Amino acid sequence: MKASKFFFFMLVAVSLSFSISCNKDDDNGGDGNQDIIGTPVTITGVVNSETTQAKKIVAISSTDRYKISDIVNNQFSIELDNGKPWGIIFLNEMELPLGFLSLDNGIESLPLNGITPGTDSINLKTVISDGNIFIPEHNPIGAEIILTDEQKESIATMDDYLAALLKNPDVNNNGKIDLLEGKLFKLEVIYFIKPGNFIGGDLIPTYNSYKLIEGYKLFLTVKDENMPNTLYFTGPAGSPLNNSQAEGFMDFGSHRMYSTTYIYDLLDTVSCIPVSGQYKIQYKGTDLIFNLPNQDYVKSNIVYPWPTIVLNSGGTMNKIDWVYRAPAGIINFNLSVLIRSMQIQIEGEGNKCESSNSLGSRLYDSPWLPVSTTSHALSCQNIDWGSVSPSPGWKHVDRVMMTYEDHYETSYVVMYERRWN
């Protein structure tokens, strides 16, 4: 694989995201770092099997687990873990997809990670179909799942990559739902966000209004037999991906993850995000098809931690405090429905914390922190901030990264560089 600092950031940011399994009838037992294993929630409803041809439902989680259940006498019931979002697909008698459950305001998943505490059941009541969209009479958002307008808008953004899987669960187009035959083809993204820089010895960054999202990488996660060493990405009109060879791949157990090169435009004053439309990935002589909706709303809904550095009397780093911000300002609603966990990574020259990553420039790695945390005291108090001009042998921090993951498996690397002129 090509070695670059952006590829390394990607590796660190997503390495915990790929403890993946595709287990039938088992939505517990996920990676403890990835999911809050909650009490089961029973999802029930009524669908007319004669008019819709729906005979089964399959629920797919954001961590690629699934459960399948029969529709009996027009009624369905399925028990799901409330620690993560789920999407629901309706199947015919041959287990071919008919369509997916869609809620209001562009939300095409059940964000059960945000369910009201103590709720153990949701009755969707009568579900009707409009083409490939299945609409419930009872919408749990606003009832069992209470969300602010800001949370709704963010979830509608975050669930797009899960929704792409729900809309086309037979990505390799062989007539079978991939997960039901033990396969997985999942498109995901990691965003690289640069809200500002630390200027000189300043302990609070200077906001950079130039653009927030400098670039991104797309990833294809595959579980299959005889996975190839390379594949090719092609995006819709306006995308820089045109039969572009994957930069490389990483193996995670039975899964393989392929990455595009880092996509950015330093001259563009607008945040760099994936172009909406159809993405084709040439894989083992066939085209895998993914349809990505318009991503423009990511620009105004991106969340980033805004740090303040606190030093010890000797100039070493004591702790980092932060607030969460969006382009509209400081966020004052509960982010736990949106963000799973966050990690602080510090790079530079000088003393190194024993628990840090093995690369020479990595000085410190925090554990994964819950989103409710807004302050972290470094476990090693020997990291020199460096508040004077560069000189030979100077110990200093070059950058602070605050990487977080949302509940839909998207990673965000928020980076604050040091600038000395």
C-alpha positions in Angstrom: 0.0 0.0 0.0 1.1 3.5 -0.7 2.5 5.1 2.5 1.2 8.6 3.3 0.2 10.5 6.4 -3.4 10.5 5.3 -3.4 6.8 4.8 -2.0 6.4 8.3 -4.7 8.7 9.7 -7.2 6.5 8.0 -5.7 3.3 9.4 -5.9 4.7 13.0 -9.3 6.1 12.6 -11.0 3.1 11.3 -9.0 0.2 12.6 -11.5 -0.4 15.4 -14.5 -0.2 13.0 -13.8 -3.5 11.3 -14.3 -6.0 14.1 -17.2 -7.0 11.9 -19.5 -10.0 11.8 -22.4 -11.0 9.7 -24.3 -13.2 12.1 -27.8 -14.4 11.5 -30.2 -14.2 14.4 -27.7 -12.7 16.7 -27.6 -9.0 17.4 -25.6 -9.2 20.6 -22.0 -10.0 21.2 -20.6 -7.1 19.1 -17.3 -5.3 19.9 -17.7 -3.6 23.2 -15.8 -0.6 21.9 -18.3 -0.3 19.0 -21.8 -0.8 20.4 -23.6 -0.1 23.6 -25.3 -3.5 24.1 -28.8 -2.5 25.3 -31.9 -4.3 26.2 -33.8 -5.9 23.3 -36.6 -3.9 21.6 -39.4 -5.8 19.9 -40.4 -4.3 16.6 -43.9 -5.3 15.4 -46.2 -4.2 12.6 -48.8 -5.3 10.0 -48.2 -5.5 6.3 -50.5 -6.8 3.6 -48.7 -9.8 2.2 -51.1 -10.2 -0.7 -50.8 -6.7 -2.1 -47.1 -6.2 -1.3 -45.9 -9.8 -1.7 -43.9 -9.3 1.5 -43.3 -12.6 3.3 -40.3 -11.9 5.4 -38.3 -9.0 6.9 -34.6 -8.7 7.4 -33.1 -6.2 9.8 -29.5 -5.0 9.2 -27.6 -3.2 11.8 -25.0 -0.4 11.2 -22.4 -3.0 12.3 -23.5 -5.5 9.6 -25.3 -7.9 11.8 -28.7 -9.1 10.6 -31.8 -10.9 11.8 -34.5 -12.3 9.6 -38.2 -13.1 10.5 -41.2 -14.4 8.8 -44.4 -12.4 8.2 -47.3 -14.6 9.5 -50.9 -13.7 8.9 -49.7 -10.2 7.7 -48.0 -9.6 11.0 -44.3 -9.4 11.8 -42.3 -9.3 15.0 -38.5 -9.0 15.4 -36.3 -8.4 18.5 -33.4 -6.0 18.0 -30.7 -4.6 20.2 -31.3 -1.0 21.2 -27.6 -0.1 21.2 -27.3 0.7 17.5 -29.2 1.8 14.4 -31.0 -0.8 12.2 -32.5 -0.8 8.7 -35.4 -3.0 7.7 -35.9 -4.6 4.3 -39.1 -6.4 3.2 -38.6 -9.6 1.2 -40.8 -11.8 -1.0 -41.2 -15.6 -0.6 -37.9 -16.1 -2.5 -36.1 -13.8 -0.1 -35.6 -11.1 -2.8 -35.9 -7.5 -1.7 -39.1 -5.6 -2.3 -38.1 -2.4 -0.5 -37.0 -0.8 2.8 -38.6 1.0 5.8 -38.4 4.7 5.5 -39.2 7.3 8.2 -39.7 11.0 8.0 -37.3 13.7 7.0 -34.9 11.5 5.0 -34.3 9.0 7.9 -34.1 5.5 6.5 -33.1 3.7 9.6 -34.4 2.9 13.1 -31.9 4.8 15.4 -32.5 2.5 18.3 -29.4 3.9 20.0 -31.5 6.9 20.8 -34.6 5.1 22.1 -36.2 6.5 25.3 -34.9 4.6 28.3 -37.2 1.8 29.5 -38.9 1.4 26.1 -38.8 -2.3 25.1 -41.3 -2.4 22.1 -42.3 -0.3 19.1 -45.4 -1.0 17.2 -45.2 0.4 13.7 -48.8 -0.5 13.1 -49.8 -0.8 9.4 -47.0 -0.5 7.0 -47.9 0.4 3.4 -45.7 0.3 0.3 -45.1 3.1 -2.2 -42.9 1.5 -4.8 -39.8 0.3 -2.9 -40.5 2.5 0.1 -42.4 1.0 3.0 -44.0 3.7 5.2 -45.3 2.9 8.8 -48.5 4.3 10.1 -46.7 4.9 13.4 -43.4 6.8 13.2 -41.4 6.1 16.4 -39.4 9.3 15.9 -41.2 11.8 18.1 -42.7 9.0 20.2 -40.3 6.2 21.4 -37.3 8.0 19.9 -37.2 11.6 20.8 -34.9 13.7 18.6 -34.4 17.5 18.2 -34.6 19.0 14.7 -30.8 19.2 14.7 -30.5 15.5 15.6 -33.0 14.5 12.9 -31.1 16.4 10.2 -27.7 14.9 11.3 -29.1 11.3 11.3 -30.6 11.8 7.9 -27.0 12.6 6.8 -25.3 9.9 8.7 -27.5 7.0 7.6 -26.9 7.5 3.9 -24.3 4.7 3.6 -26.5 2.2 5.5 -29.4 3.4 3.4 -27.4 2.6 0.2 -27.1 -1.0 1.4 -30.8 -1.1 2.2 -31.8 0.1 -1.2 -29.5 -2.3 -3.0 -28.8 -5.3 -0.7 -27.8 -7.4 -3.8 -24.7 -5.4 -4.7 -23.0 -8.1 -6.7 -26.3 -8.6 -8.7 -26.4 -12.4 -8.5 -30.0 -12.6 -7.5 -29.4 -13.1 -3.8 -29.1 -10.7 -0.9 -25.4 -10.5 -0.1 -25.7 -10.9 3.7 -28.0 -13.8 3.5 -25.4 -15.7 1.5 -22.6 -14.8 3.9 -21.2 -11.9 1.8 -20.8 -8.2 2.4 -20.1 -5.2 0.1 -20.4 -1.9 1.9 -19.4 1.5 0.9 -18.2 4.0 3.6 -16.4 7.3 3.9 -13.9 9.0 6.2 -13.8 12.8 6.3 -10.8 14.9 7.1 -11.8 18.1 8.9 -9.6 21.1 9.5 -11.5 23.7 11.5 -8.3 25.7 12.4 -4.7 25.8 13.5 -2.7 26.5 16.6 -0.7 29.6 15.9 2.7 29.7 17.6 2.3 28.9 21.3 -1.4 29.6 21.4 -3.4 27.1 23.4 -6.7 27.7 21.6 -6.8 27.2 17.8 -7.6 30.1 15.4 -10.7 29.3 13.4 -10.1 28.7 9.7 -13.3 29.8 7.8 -11.6 28.8 4.5 -13.3 25.4 4.5 -14.1 22.7 7.1 -13.8 19.4 5.2 -10.5 19.4 3.4 -11.1 15.9 1.8 -12.2 12.4 2.2 -11.6 8.8 1.3 -14.1 6.2 0.2 -13.8 2.6 1.4 -15.3 -0.6 0.2 -15.5 -3.3 2.9 -15.9 -6.9 1.5 -16.5 -10.3 2.9 -16.3 -12.8 0.1 -14.3 -15.8 -1.2 -11.1 -15.2 -3.2 -11.0 -11.4 -2.7 -8.8 -9.6 -5.2 -5.8 -7.5 -4.4 -7.1 -4.5 -6.3 -10.2 -3.0 -7.7 -11.3 0.2 -9.4 -13.6 3.0 -8.4 -15.7 5.1 -10.8 -17.9 7.9 -9.6 -20.7 9.9 -11.2 -20.2 13.0 -13.3 -18.1 15.5 -11.3 -16.3 12.9 -9.3 -12.5 12.6 -9.7 -12.9 8.8 -9.5 -12.7 7.4 -13.1 -11.7 3.8 -13.1 -9.3 4.7 -10.4 -7.3 1.9 -8.8 -7.7 1.4 -5.1 -4.8 2.8 -3.1 -4.5 -0.5 -1.2 -6.3 -2.8 1.1 -6.2 -4.0 4.7 -7.5 -7.3 6.0 -9.6 -7.6 9.2 -10.3 -11.2 10.0 -12.6 -12.5 7.2 -13.1 -9.0 5.8 -11.0 -6.8 3.4 -11.2 -3.1 3.2 -10.2 -1.2 0.0 -9.4 2.5 0.0 -9.5 5.2 -2.7 -6.7 7.7 -2.7 -7.1 10.8 -0.6 -9.5 13.1 -2.5 -9.1 16.8 -2.0 -8.8 20.2 -3.8 -6.6 22.7 -1.9 -7.7 25.5 -4.2 -11.4 24.9 -3.7 -13.0 27.2 -1.1 -15.9 24.8 -0.6 -15.8 21.7 1.6 -14.7 18.7 -0.4 -17.4 15.9 -0.1 -18.4 12.9 -2.3 -20.4 13.8 -5.4 -23.9 12.3 -5.3 -25.0 9.6 -7.8 -24.1 6.2 -8.9 -20.7 4.7 -7.9 -19.4 1.7 -9.7 -16.7 -0.5 -8.4 -15.1 -3.0 -10.7 -14.7 -6.2 -8.7 -13.7 -9.6 -10.0 -15.1 -8.8 -13.5 -18.4 -7.4 -12.3 -19.6 -3.9 -11.3 -20.7 -3.3 -7.8 -23.3 -0.5 -7.8 -23.9 2.0 -5.0 -26.3 5.0 -5.2 -25.3 7.9 -2.9 -27.8 10.7 -2.3 -26.9 14.4 -2.3 -24.3 15.1 0.4 -24.4 18.9 0.4 -26.0 19.0 3.8 -22.9 17.5 5.3 -21.2 20.9 5.0 -23.6 22.6 7.3 -24.1 19.7 9.7 -20.5 18.5 10.3 -19.6 18.3 14.0 -16.1 18.9 15.3 -14.6 19.1 18.8 -13.0 22.5 19.5 -10.1 22.1 21.9 -8.4 24.2 24.6 -4.9 23.0 25.7 -4.1 23.2 29.5 -0.4 23.1 30.4 1.5 22.2 33.5 3.9 24.8 35.0 6.8 23.3 33.2 5.2 23.6 29.7 4.1 20.0 29.3 0.5 19.1 28.4 -1.8 18.5 31.4 -5.1 18.1 29.7 -7.4 19.0 26.8 -10.8 20.5 27.3 -13.3 20.9 24.4 -16.7 21.8 23.3 -18.5 20.4 20.2 -19.2 22.8 17.4 -20.9 22.9 14.0 -20.8 25.6 11.4 -23.7 27.3 13.2 -21.9 27.5 16.5 -21.6 25.5 19.8 -23.8 22.5 19.9 -26.3 22.4 22.8 -28.1 19.2 22.2 -27.3 15.6 23.2 -24.7 14.2 20.8 -24.8 10.6 22.1 -27.5 9.8 19.6 -25.1 10.8 16.8 -21.5 10.0 18.0 -20.3 6.7 19.3 -16.8 7.6 20.7 -13.8 9.9 20.3 -10.1 9.5 20.5 -7.3 12.1 21.0 -4.1 11.6 19.1 -1.0 13.8 19.4 2.0 13.9 17.1 5.3 15.8 17.3 8.9 15.5 18.5 10.1 14.7 22.0 8.9 12.6 24.9 6.5 9.8 24.0 3.8 8.2 26.1 4.5 4.4 26.5 0.9 3.6 25.5 1.1 5.6 22.2 1.1 4.3 18.7 4.5 2.8 17.5 5.1 5.4 14.8 7.9 7.8 15.6 5.8 10.9 15.3 3.0 9.7 17.5 3.5 10.9 21.0 0.1 10.1 22.6 -3.1 8.1 22.0 -6.0 8.4 24.4 -8.4 5.5 25.0 -11.7 5.8 23.1 -13.8 8.3 25.1 -17.6 8.5 25.4 -19.1 11.6 23.7 -20.3 12.8 27.1 -16.6 13.5 28.0 -15.4 17.0 27.3 -12.1 17.0 29.2 -9.2 14.5 29.1 -6.2 14.6 31.4 -3.2 12.9 29.6 -2.1 9.7 31.2 1.5 10.8 30.6 2.3 14.3 31.8 5.6 14.5 29.9 4.4 15.7 26.4 6.1 19.1 25.7 3.8 21.6 24.0 6.6 23.8 22.8 5.7 27.4 23.0 8.8 29.0 21.5 10.1 29.3 17.9 11.6 26.1 16.4 15.2 25.3 17.1 17.5 22.2 16.9 16.5 19.5 19.3 13.3 21.3 20.2 10.5 19.2 21.8 7.1 20.2 20.6 3.7 19.1 19.4 3.0 19.3 15.6 -0.7 18.5 15.5 -3.6 17.4 17.7 -6.2 15.0 16.1 -9.6 14.3 17.6 -11.0 11.4 15.7 -14.6 10.3 16.2 -17.0 7.7 14.9 -20.7 8.0 14.4 -23.2 5.2 15.0 -23.3 4.5 11.2 -19.6 3.5 10.9 -18.4 6.8 9.4 -15.1 8.2 10.8 -14.1 11.8 11.1 -10.5 12.9 11.5 -10.5 16.4 13.0 -7.0 17.9 12.8 -5.4 20.9 14.3 -1.9 21.7 13.0 0.7 24.0 14.6 1.7 27.0 12.5 4.7 29.2 13.3 4.4 32.0 10.8 
